[in-house]
Amino acid sequence: MSWFDSCDFGAGWFAGVSQMVVAHPLDTVKVRLQTLPHLNFVSVLVNTAKVEGVRGFYRGFLFPSLTAGVLNSAFFGVYGNTLRMLETYRGASNHQKLCCDGGPAYPLWHLDCFTAGCIAGTACVTLSTPIELIKTKLQATAIFAKEANEPLKPVECVKLMYRHNGLKGLFKGFHIMVLRDVPSYGLKIVMYEHLQCMMRADRVHGEAPMFSEVVIASGVAGVASWAVIIPLDVVKSRIQADDIRNPKYSGIIDCFVKSYRADGLKVFGRGFWIITFRAFPVNVISFVGYEEFLKFCKWMSQK
């Protein structure tokens, strides 16, 4: 398999670990905004800091911190190798230009990027659903855990979900995560690759991007790919944060309908600003880490 390269997996692992410290506090605020409708941005910050202190913003951090490297490794590894496999199948040349002024490397370049991103997203969602479920559950219920009689620790959360719903209970929200993440990953990758070649149209296939190109392309692509899926993210958060013993929502459609009836159309935009604000630095850190690790791999291979 001449298209296979293990460096993509290593680069993804490095990128995942790098982004977690910045991403998680903002993600906690986002989840609480979406699942606790009586709180606004300021009250979430104040309540979290007052009741739990700084560590409250890192509620549910353990699981994703231990697995972020694995998940990103899966995404970037599958993406990079799938794209190379498609390029090999298409007969793409390393001397062809990518797109924009130089013309595409081959007519279906954008489609192949999107396809590879979606395939990688599917692999990532399959692994991340239990982790995302536990993280969301802990983030959403921590402030009112004593009153709601909800578990405070990851292990307690896993045991309770398994006791009530078996193994499938750990994959609650899988379908909404597929709807949210798979096309979003594809869109993000296409935008990331296309924005880079817009900034430097003479870059040829296989040439490493400049640091500034990675920062701008990854930040913009990250914000755009998140902005279009916020309604799905609200539903995802509510389904996964739902009461384990007495669930309020029976499924995706039911959650959409009940959320709309209770809070109106505006509910599907909750967390918009914190999500888009978070998306830029998180994606920059992730893609910069990924590209720099690939450069390191290339440098090591030439020694």
N, C-alpha and C positions, 0 to 999 in steps of 0.2 A: 504494500500500500504506500506508494510514493507520496501520496497527499497527506499521510498521517504525521502529526508532529505533537509530541508530548509537552512541548514548551507552552502550548496554549493552556493546558491544565494548570501548570505551575504559575503562569502569569495570572490566571483567573483566581487562584487561591490567594496570591499576594494582593490582588486588587480587592478581594472580598474582606480580608482582614483589615486592610487599610481604611476602608470606608466606614466600618462599624462604629467607631468612637464618635464620629461626627453625626452619623445618621440616626442612631437610636434615640437620643433625647428628643429630637424633633419628631420622630415617628411616634413616640409615646404621647406627645401633645396632640398629634394628628388623630390618633386612635380615640383618645378621650373626647376630643371635639366631636367626632363622628358618632360616638356611642352614648354620650351623655348630653342630650340636647338642651338641657337647662343651663349648661355652662358655656361661656364664651372663651375666647383665647386668653384674656387676662385672668379670668377666674380659674381656668385650668392651671395656668402657671402658679397663681397664688395658692390654690388649694393643694397642689402637688408639693410645692416647696414647704408649705405650712405643716401639712400632715405627715409627709414622708421625707422631707429634706431633699438634698441633691440626689440621693440614691433613688428617689422616686422616679426621676426622669430616666433611670436605667432599669426600671422594673421590667422583668422578662428578658434582660440582656444576656443571661448565661447561655441559653439555648442558641440564639442566633450568633453569638460571638464564637461559640465552639464550632458552628456549622457554616458560618459565612464563607470561609475559605473553600469549603467543600462545594457549596452551592454555586459560587462564582466560578470555581474551577470547572464544574459541570457545564455551566452556561458557556463560558469562553472556550473551553475545550471542545465541546460539541459544535459550537458556532464555527470556530476556525477550521476544524477538520471537515465539517460538512461543506463549508464554502469552497475549500480546496478540492474536495471530491467533485462538487458540481463544476468547478472551473476545469478540472481534468476531463470531465465528461464532455464539456463544451469545447475543449481544445484551446483554452485561453493561453496566450503567450505572456511571459514575464516582461516582454518589451512593449506590450500594448499599453496605451494610456487608459486611464479609468473611465472618465466621463467628461462632461462639460465641454470646454473649448477643444480639447484634444480628441473628442469622440469617445464613445464607450469602448471598453475592452472587448466586449461582445454585446450583441443586442439585448440579451436578457440579464445583464449585470445586476440591475436593481431588483429584479424578481428573485435572482439567486440569493442576494443579500437578505431580502425579506424572508425567503423560504428558510435559509439557514438560521436566521434569527428566531423564527417561529418554532423550528425543530428544537433548537437549543432551549427556548422558553418552555416548551412542553416537558423536556427532561428536567428542567429546573423546578417547575411547578410540582411535578410528581414527588420530588424530594423535599420541597419546601413547605408543602401544605401542613403537615403535623407541626413543624417548627413555627410557622406563621400563626397557626391556631393557638398554640400554647402562649406564644408571645402576646398576641392580641388579647387573649383571655386575662392574662396577668396585668397587662397595661390598662385594660378597661375597668377592671373590678377592684384594683388595689385600694383606691380612696375609700370605697364603701364596703370593703371586704368583710368587716366584722358584722355590719348590719345585714349584708346580703348573704352571709354565711358561705362565702366563696373561698376556694383554696388560694393560699398566698404563695405557695412554692411550686416550682415546675413539676416535681415528682408527685405532689398531691393532686395537681391538676390532671396529670396523665392518668393516675390511678382512678380518679373520679370519672373521667370521660370513658375509660375502658370498662369500668364497672357498669355504667349505664347503657353504653352503646356498643361495647366490644371494640374490635379493631377498627371498624368503619367510623367509630366516633372520633378517632384521631385524624380522620380525613374530612371532617366537617368543613364545608366551604370549598371543597376541591373544584366543583363545577364553576362556581363564580370566579375562582382564581384562574381557571383556564380561560374563561371569557375575558377576564381583566388582563392577564399577563401575556398570553401567547401572542396576540396581535400587537400588543404594546412593545414587546421585545423586538419583534420584526420591524416595527416602525422606527424604534430608537436606533437600531443598527443601520437601516437604510439612510436615515437622516445623518447619522454620525459619519458614515462613509462618504455620502454625497457632499456634505458641508465641507469636509476636508478637501475634496478635489475642486470645489468651487473657489476655495481660498488659494489653491495652487494647481491650476489646470494642467500644468506640464508634468505633474508627478506621475511617474510610470508605475505599473503594477509591480508590487513587491517592495517598493521603496518606502522606508519608514517615514511617518509624518513628523513635522516639526512640533515642538512642545506647545507653542501658541495655537497651532491648528487643533491639537488634541483638546486643549482647554476649552476653546470656543465651541468646537463641534460637539463635544461630549456634553457640555453644559446646556447648550440650546436643545440638543436632541433629547436630553433627559427631561427638561422642563416640558417640552412639547408632548412627549410620549406619556407623561403623567397627567398633563392637563386634560387630555381627551378621555381619560378613563376614571376620573374622579367620581362620577355617579356610581360606577361599578365598585369602586373602592369603598364608598360609603356602605353599600349593601354588603360587601364582603366583611367589613368590620362589624356590622350589626349582626350578621349571621354567626360569625365566629365568637362574638362576645355574648351571645344569647345565653340565657340561663340553661345550665346543663340539665337540671332536674325538671324544670317546667318551661320548655322553650316557647318563645313568643311567635317565632316565625317557622312556618312549615317548609319553606323553600325560597328560591330566588324571587319568583313573581309575587309571592305572599309578602315578602319583605319590602319589595318595591311599593306595593299597594298600601300596606299599613304605614310605611314611612311617609308616603305622600299624603295620606289622609290625616295623619297626626301633625305633620310639620310643613306640608305644602311642597311645592317644587324646589324651593330654596334649600331644602335639606340635602339634595343631591349635589350641592356645591360646598357643603361643609368641609372645612379643612383645606380649601383651595389655596389660600395664600401660604399656609405653612407647608403644604405639599410642594408647591412650585418653588418656594424659597429653599426648601430642603433638597429638591431635586438637582439644582445646579451644582453645589459643592460636592454632593455625594457622588454624582456621575463623573465629575471632573477627577476626583480622587480615584475612583474605580478605574476609569479609562487611562489615566496617566500611569497608575500602577501597572496596569496591563501592558501598555506600550513600552514602558521602561523595562519591565521584566523581559519582554520579547527582545529588546535591544541587548540586554544582558546575555540572553541565551545565544543570540547571534554572535556577540563578541566572544563568548566562551567557545563556540564551535569553530571560530577562526584562529584560536590560539594554537 
